[in-house]
Amino acid sequence: MSDSIAVAPSSEKFLVDFNGDDDPECPLNWPFRKRAYTTFAYALCTFGPQLSSSMYGQVSKDIAEEYGKSDIVATLGVSTFLLGVGFGPMFFAPISEVYGRKMGVLVPFFVSGIFAFGCGAANNFQTVLVMRFFQGLFGGAPIANTGGVLGDIWRPQTRAIALVFYSFVVTGGPPIGPTIGAAFSMLGNHGWRWSQYFSGIYALALFALSITTIPETYHPVLLARKAKRLRIESGNWAYHAKHEEWEFTLKEMITKHFMRPFAMLLTPIVTSMSVYGSFVFGILYLAVVAVPVTFTDVRGWSKVVATLPSLAIFFGVVVGGCLNILGSVHYSKVLAAKMGMAVPEERLFAMKIGSFLMPIGLFIFGWTSPDRYPVIAPLIGLTLLAAGFLTVFQGCINYLVDSFPRYAASAIAATTFLRSCSAAAFPIFGRIMFTAIGVPWGASLIAFVAIAMIPIPFFFYRFGAKIRAKNPYSKQVM
């Protein structure tokens, strides 16, 4: 017993940590240029899968012709990709927490590129679907885990603003993808294959750049490396990091990364925010489908030119980002007034505005889609729709992270799974709906659902604190 008492103080004495809040080795204290580059590089990694997800839609008709499938069946390549993205976080979140962000993000991103080549070389439609699923599964790693990187290198006061600029790069994928896909489709029978090869080349080239230039950001892994360095330099093997005491088990993986996200989906906050966030995410992909239908079938534009109005979605994302920056400034003032104490409900400031922008944008886009209206009118609708999307989507994410700081990864995993399922379904029924009942009523139908969801941020702004007080995950009791 005396031996164990003697060991404990020695163990704590040689426990390695950062040297205070201003330690330059801590990623939170890195120079701004280094943190900005790291953010941009990870954003480009996340941009790749987002681009691949929507680029496929414009080459799906070529795939349908080659393999004798209907257009709707060929669109399943988008859905299987997004389903893979939904399951990816549950596999790769543990890897990032054990081996670090680079291993948990960049290595799966590289594997995703390999499956993109496999899809391009497929000799039957079944192989296309299988390759697309695994391309999405591994491509889901940067989509899900990069949020952890931002938490590693940006403090709460500036993290929301960093997230806005990160989102400018990431959300460029879905609106830009159709234009690139349509361009590949014009190359002839094998154009669709080159669209997949393009995704693979992008992933492999960016992996080579990132793996050699991006530093590791995960604090526990950095401290473990620091402890190892101290052991070697001093010859004292008592130096150790807390992370080295953690023995990751299969049981923990099942309970924490597979079961907990689904358990959290049964709580009111996670259910409401995940459903709302998934709905607006699905609308983003629905808009990507609706734009070519509107400008090709209704206005008679050529295949490539008809995808260019999708760029209005990106402009709307920038507008929404500006609203989120205003919301971040508001939140910083609240933090200062509360002496740094988090107030999750104040994260809903911009989201309350965005909840109105989305249905307004849908109505404008839908009812000005006929060619008797000037083209600027539906573009304004797309801009408002995208601005509403970003403010609502980021509002949901920020509110979940602040409400469940200890279980934020599980809350985000639940949202990612649900939103990927939503995005997988929207392109399929969206194409059918817009073709069957027309763009005006198709957009209006979705707008009515968006109107029904407007009360969500207002409700939680008013009653969220009381609901969190009764939530075991908010209390950080498991």
matplotlib code that plots the C-alpha trace (Angstrom):
import matplotlib.pyplot as plt

x = [0.0, 2.9, 4.3, 1.1, 1.0, 4.5, 3.8, 0.7, 2.5, 5.3, 2.9, 1.1, 4.4, 5.5, 2.1, 2.8, 0.6, 0.9, 2.8, 0.0, -2.6, 0.0, 2.1, 3.2, 3.1, -0.7, -2.5, -4.8, -1.7, -0.2, 0.4, -2.8, -1.2, -0.6, -4.1, -5.6, -3.7, -4.7, -8.3, -8.1, -6.4, -9.0, -11.7, -10.3, -10.4, -14.0, -14.8, -13.7, -16.5, -19.1, -18.1, -18.2, -21.6, -23.3, -21.1, -22.4, -26.0, -25.1, -23.5, -26.1, -28.0, -24.8, -24.5, -28.2, -27.7, -24.5, -26.0, -29.6, -31.1, -33.7, -32.6, -34.1, -32.2, -29.0, -29.5, -29.0, -25.3, -25.8, -27.9, -25.5, -22.6, -24.5, -25.5, -21.8, -21.1, -23.8, -22.1, -18.5, -18.3, -19.1, -16.1, -13.6, -14.4, -12.7, -9.6, -9.2, -9.5, -7.0, -4.4, -5.0, -6.8, -4.4, -4.9, -8.6, -9.2, -6.4, -6.0, -9.7, -9.8, -7.0, -8.9, -12.0, -9.9, -9.0, -12.7, -13.3, -10.9, -12.7, -16.0, -14.6, -13.3, -16.5, -17.8, -21.4, -23.9, -23.7, -20.0, -20.7, -23.1, -20.7, -17.8, -19.9, -21.0, -17.4, -16.2, -18.8, -18.0, -14.3, -15.1, -17.3, -14.2, -13.2, -16.9, -17.4, -14.1, -12.9, -15.1, -12.8, -9.9, -11.5, -12.1, -8.4, -7.0, -9.7, -10.9, -14.7, -14.7, -13.4, -14.4, -17.8, -16.2, -13.6, -16.4, -18.1, -15.0, -14.5, -18.1, -17.5, -15.0, -17.0, -20.4, -19.0, -19.0, -22.7, -23.4, -20.1, -20.3, -23.2, -21.3, -18.2, -20.2, -22.1, -18.8, -17.5, -20.8, -20.1, -16.9, -18.8, -19.6, -16.8, -17.1, -18.8, -15.8, -13.5, -15.6, -14.8, -11.1, -11.2, -12.4, -9.7, -6.9, -8.2, -8.1, -4.7, -3.0, -4.5, -3.6, 0.0, 0.1, -1.8, 0.0, 3.3, 2.3, -0.6, 0.5, -1.3, -3.8, -5.3, -4.1, -4.0, -1.8, 0.5, 0.9, 1.7, 4.4, 5.7, 5.9, 7.8, 10.3, 10.8, 11.4, 14.0, 15.7, 15.7, 16.0, 13.2, 10.5, 8.0, 7.0, 3.6, 0.5, -3.0, -3.8, -1.2, -3.3, -6.3, -6.9, -9.4, -11.7, -14.2, -16.9, -16.2, -16.4, -19.8, -21.3, -19.8, -19.6, -22.4, -25.0, -24.8, -25.6, -28.8, -29.6, -29.1, -31.5, -34.3, -33.8, -35.9, -33.0, -31.0, -34.1, -35.4, -32.0, -31.0, -34.3, -34.2, -30.6, -31.1, -34.1, -32.3, -29.3, -31.6, -33.1, -29.5, -29.3, -32.9, -32.0, -29.0, -31.4, -34.1, -31.8, -30.9, -34.6, -35.7, -33.2, -33.0, -36.6, -38.4, -36.1, -34.4, -30.8, -28.0, -26.8, -23.7, -25.1, -28.2, -26.1, -24.5, -27.4, -26.3, -23.6, -26.3, -26.4, -22.8, -23.4, -26.3, -23.9, -21.7, -24.7, -25.6, -22.0, -22.2, -25.3, -23.5, -20.6, -23.1, -24.5, -21.0, -20.3, -23.6, -22.6, -19.1, -20.9, -23.1, -20.0, -18.3, -21.4, -21.7, -18.0, -17.2, -20.1, -21.7, -25.3, -26.3, -29.6, -27.8, -26.4, -29.9, -29.7, -28.9, -30.9, -34.1, -33.5, -32.5, -35.6, -37.7, -35.3, -35.5, -39.2, -39.2, -36.4, -38.2, -41.5, -39.6, -37.6, -40.6, -43.0, -40.5, -39.1, -41.3, -39.4, -41.9, -40.0, -36.5, -33.8, -32.6, -35.9, -35.2, -31.6, -32.7, -34.8, -31.8, -29.7, -32.2, -32.7, -28.9, -28.6, -31.3, -29.7, -26.3, -27.7, -30.1, -27.6, -24.7, -27.1, -28.2, -24.6, -23.4, -26.4, -25.7, -22.0, -22.7, -25.6, -23.6, -19.9, -18.9, -20.8, -20.6, -19.0, -21.9, -24.4, -22.7, -22.5, -26.3, -26.9, -24.5, -26.2, -29.6, -28.7, -26.9, -30.0, -32.1, -29.7, -29.7, -33.5, -34.1, -32.4, -34.5, -37.9, -37.0, -36.4, -39.7, -41.6, -40.3, -41.0, -44.5, -46.0, -43.7, -41.2, -43.6, -45.7, -42.7, -40.8, -44.0, -44.6, -41.1, -41.6, -44.7, -42.7, -40.0, -42.7, -43.8, -40.3, -39.8, -41.0, -38.1, -35.4, -37.8, -39.1, -35.6, -34.5, -37.4, -37.4, -34.1, -32.4, -35.2, -35.1, -31.3, -31.6, -33.6, -31.3, -28.8, -26.3, -26.4, -25.7, -22.7, -24.0, -23.7]
y = [0.0, 2.4, 1.7, 2.8, 6.0, 6.8, 6.2, 8.5, 11.8, 10.9, 10.0, 13.4, 15.2, 13.9, 14.3, 16.3, 19.2, 22.5, 25.2, 27.6, 29.2, 30.9, 27.9, 28.3, 24.6, 24.6, 24.9, 27.6, 29.8, 29.1, 32.1, 33.2, 32.3, 28.8, 28.3, 29.9, 27.6, 24.5, 25.6, 26.2, 22.9, 20.9, 22.9, 21.8, 18.2, 18.5, 20.3, 17.2, 14.8, 17.6, 18.2, 14.5, 14.1, 16.7, 16.3, 12.8, 14.0, 15.6, 12.4, 10.0, 10.1, 8.9, 6.1, 5.2, 5.0, 2.9, 0.3, 0.4, 1.9, 4.6, 8.1, 7.7, 4.4, 6.0, 8.8, 6.2, 6.9, 10.2, 8.5, 5.7, 8.2, 10.2, 7.2, 6.3, 9.8, 9.2, 6.1, 7.4, 9.5, 6.5, 4.6, 7.5, 9.6, 7.1, 7.0, 10.8, 10.6, 7.9, 8.6, 12.3, 14.4, 13.7, 9.9, 10.3, 12.7, 12.5, 8.7, 8.0, 10.9, 9.2, 5.9, 7.7, 8.8, 5.2, 4.2, 7.2, 5.5, 2.2, 3.8, 5.3, 1.9, 0.0, -2.4, -2.8, -0.6, -2.6, -1.9, 1.9, 1.9, -0.1, 2.1, 5.2, 4.0, 3.4, 6.6, 8.4, 6.3, 7.2, 10.7, 11.3, 11.5, 15.1, 16.2, 14.9, 15.3, 18.7, 20.4, 18.9, 20.5, 23.9, 23.3, 22.4, 25.6, 28.4, 29.7, 29.9, 33.7, 33.3, 29.8, 30.7, 33.3, 30.7, 28.2, 30.8, 31.1, 27.4, 26.9, 29.3, 26.7, 23.6, 24.6, 25.6, 21.8, 21.2, 24.3, 24.0, 20.2, 20.2, 22.6, 20.4, 17.3, 18.7, 19.7, 16.1, 14.8, 16.8, 14.8, 11.8, 8.2, 8.0, 11.5, 10.2, 8.1, 11.1, 12.9, 10.1, 10.1, 13.8, 13.2, 10.6, 12.8, 15.7, 13.5, 12.0, 15.3, 17.1, 14.2, 14.4, 18.2, 18.0, 15.1, 16.9, 20.4, 20.2, 19.9, 17.7, 19.7, 17.2, 18.3, 14.8, 13.4, 16.4, 16.0, 12.3, 13.2, 15.8, 13.2, 10.9, 13.6, 14.4, 10.7, 10.5, 13.8, 13.3, 9.5, 9.8, 7.3, 8.7, 11.4, 10.6, 12.2, 11.5, 10.2, 7.4, 6.1, 5.6, 2.1, 2.3, -0.8, -2.3, -1.8, 1.9, 2.2, 0.5, 2.4, 5.8, 6.1, 3.8, 3.7, 7.1, 9.2, 7.2, 7.5, 11.3, 11.4, 10.5, 13.7, 16.8, 19.1, 16.7, 15.5, 19.0, 20.4, 17.3, 17.1, 20.8, 20.7, 17.6, 19.2, 22.3, 20.2, 18.1, 21.3, 22.3, 19.1, 19.5, 23.0, 21.5, 19.1, 21.8, 24.3, 22.1, 21.0, 24.7, 26.1, 23.2, 21.9, 25.2, 27.9, 25.6, 26.4, 24.1, 21.4, 23.2, 26.7, 25.5, 24.6, 28.0, 29.5, 27.1, 29.6, 31.8, 29.3, 29.9, 33.7, 33.0, 31.1, 34.2, 36.3, 33.7, 33.7, 37.5, 37.0, 34.3, 36.7, 39.3, 36.5, 35.7, 39.3, 39.2, 36.0, 37.4, 40.3, 37.9, 35.8, 39.0, 40.0, 36.5, 36.3, 33.7, 31.4, 29.7, 30.6, 28.1, 29.8, 33.0, 30.9, 31.0, 34.7, 34.4, 31.1, 32.9, 35.2, 32.4, 30.4, 33.0, 33.4, 29.8, 29.5, 33.0, 32.0, 28.8, 30.6, 33.2, 30.6, 28.3, 30.9, 32.9, 29.8, 30.2, 31.9, 34.9, 36.2, 37.7, 35.3, 37.5, 36.6, 32.9, 33.7, 36.0, 33.1, 30.8, 33.4, 33.8, 30.0, 29.4, 32.3, 30.7, 27.3, 28.3, 30.3, 27.5, 24.7, 26.3, 27.5, 23.9, 22.7, 25.6, 25.1, 21.3, 21.8, 24.4, 22.4, 19.1, 20.1, 16.7, 14.7, 17.2, 14.5, 12.2, 14.9, 15.9, 12.3, 11.9, 15.0, 13.9, 10.5, 12.1, 14.8, 12.4, 10.2, 13.3, 14.4, 10.9, 10.9, 14.5, 14.1, 11.0, 12.3, 15.9, 15.0, 13.1, 15.9, 18.7, 16.7, 15.6, 18.7, 21.4, 23.6, 26.2, 23.7, 21.5, 24.4, 25.5, 22.1, 22.2, 25.9, 24.9, 22.4, 25.0, 27.4, 24.7, 24.5, 28.3, 28.1, 25.7, 28.3, 30.6, 27.8, 26.8, 30.4, 30.7, 27.3, 25.7, 26.4, 24.6, 21.6, 21.3, 21.3, 18.0, 16.4, 13.9, 14.6, 18.4, 17.5, 15.5, 12.4, 9.2]
z = [0.0, 0.8, -2.7, -4.4, -2.3, -3.3, -7.0, -7.3, -6.6, -8.9, -11.7, -11.4, -11.2, -14.5, -16.2, -19.4, -20.3, -22.1, -20.2, -19.5, -21.6, -23.8, -24.6, -28.3, -28.7, -28.1, -31.5, -30.0, -29.8, -33.2, -35.5, -37.3, -40.7, -39.6, -38.3, -41.4, -43.7, -41.7, -41.8, -45.6, -46.3, -44.4, -46.1, -49.4, -48.2, -47.3, -50.6, -52.5, -51.3, -51.6, -55.2, -56.0, -54.5, -56.8, -59.9, -60.4, -61.0, -64.3, -65.7, -64.4, -67.7, -69.5, -67.0, -67.5, -71.2, -70.9, -68.6, -69.7, -66.6, -66.0, -65.1, -61.6, -61.0, -62.2, -59.7, -56.9, -57.3, -55.5, -52.8, -52.1, -51.9, -49.3, -47.3, -47.1, -45.8, -43.1, -41.8, -42.1, -38.9, -36.7, -38.1, -38.4, -35.4, -33.1, -35.3, -35.0, -31.3, -30.9, -33.6, -34.4, -37.0, -39.8, -39.5, -39.0, -41.9, -44.5, -44.7, -45.3, -47.8, -49.7, -49.7, -51.0, -54.0, -54.7, -54.8, -57.1, -59.6, -59.0, -59.9, -63.1, -64.1, -63.3, -65.9, -64.6, -62.7, -59.5, -59.2, -59.7, -56.8, -54.5, -55.4, -54.8, -51.4, -50.2, -51.8, -49.7, -46.6, -46.6, -47.9, -44.9, -42.7, -43.5, -43.6, -40.0, -38.3, -39.6, -37.1, -34.4, -36.1, -35.9, -32.2, -31.8, -33.3, -32.8, -29.4, -28.8, -29.4, -33.0, -33.9, -35.3, -37.7, -38.7, -39.4, -41.7, -43.9, -43.8, -45.0, -48.0, -49.3, -48.3, -49.5, -52.9, -53.7, -54.3, -56.5, -58.5, -59.0, -61.5, -63.9, -63.8, -64.2, -67.2, -68.8, -68.4, -69.8, -73.0, -73.6, -75.0, -73.9, -71.4, -70.0, -66.9, -66.2, -66.4, -63.9, -61.4, -62.4, -61.7, -58.2, -57.6, -59.0, -56.8, -53.7, -54.3, -55.2, -52.2, -49.9, -51.0, -50.3, -47.0, -45.4, -45.9, -45.0, -42.4, -38.8, -36.3, -34.3, -31.8, -28.3, -26.7, -29.5, -29.4, -25.7, -26.1, -28.6, -26.2, -23.5, -25.7, -26.6, -22.9, -22.1, -24.7, -23.9, -20.1, -19.9, -17.3, -18.4, -15.8, -18.2, -19.8, -21.2, -20.2, -23.7, -23.2, -20.3, -22.5, -23.8, -26.6, -26.6, -29.0, -26.3, -26.1, -29.9, -29.9, -26.9, -27.7, -31.4, -32.5, -29.8, -28.2, -31.3, -31.8, -28.1, -28.3, -31.3, -28.9, -26.9, -27.9, -28.6, -30.8, -32.6, -33.4, -34.5, -36.4, -38.3, -39.1, -40.1, -42.2, -43.9, -45.0, -46.1, -48.2, -49.7, -50.8, -52.9, -54.0, -55.3, -57.2, -58.9, -59.5, -61.2, -64.3, -64.6, -64.5, -66.9, -69.3, -69.5, -68.8, -70.4, -72.9, -72.0, -73.0, -70.6, -69.3, -69.2, -67.4, -64.4, -64.0, -62.0, -59.3, -58.6, -57.1, -54.3, -53.5, -53.5, -51.0, -48.8, -48.7, -47.7, -45.0, -43.8, -43.3, -41.2, -39.1, -38.6, -37.2, -35.0, -33.8, -32.9, -30.9, -29.2, -28.3, -26.5, -24.6, -23.6, -22.3, -20.3, -18.8, -17.9, -20.5, -19.6, -22.6, -23.4, -26.2, -26.9, -28.1, -30.9, -32.5, -33.2, -37.0, -37.3, -36.5, -39.5, -41.7, -40.9, -42.8, -45.7, -46.8, -47.6, -49.1, -51.4, -52.3, -53.2, -55.3, -57.1, -57.8, -59.1, -61.2, -62.9, -66.1, -68.9, -68.9, -65.9, -66.1, -65.1, -62.2, -60.3, -59.7, -59.0, -56.2, -54.9, -55.0, -53.2, -50.3, -50.1, -49.7, -47.2, -45.2, -45.5, -44.1, -41.1, -40.2, -40.7, -38.8, -36.1, -35.5, -35.3, -33.0, -30.7, -30.4, -29.7, -27.0, -25.5, -25.3, -24.9, -23.6, -26.2, -29.1, -31.3, -30.8, -31.3, -34.6, -35.7, -35.2, -37.2, -40.0, -40.2, -40.4, -42.9, -45.2, -45.3, -46.1, -48.8, -50.2, -50.6, -51.8, -55.3, -56.0, -55.2, -56.1, -59.8, -59.8, -58.1, -60.2, -63.4, -62.3, -60.7, -62.1, -60.4, -59.0, -57.0, -56.2, -54.6, -52.8, -51.3, -49.8, -48.7, -46.7, -44.8, -44.2, -42.8, -40.4, -39.0, -38.4, -34.8, -33.9, -33.2, -31.4, -29.2, -28.1, -27.6, -25.1, -23.5, -24.4, -21.0, -19.2, -21.6, -21.3, -17.5, -17.8, -20.4, -19.0, -21.8, -21.1, -17.5, -18.7, -16.9, -18.9]

ax = plt.figure().add_subplot(projection="3d")
ax.plot(x, y, z, "-o")
ax.set_aspect("equal")
plt.show()
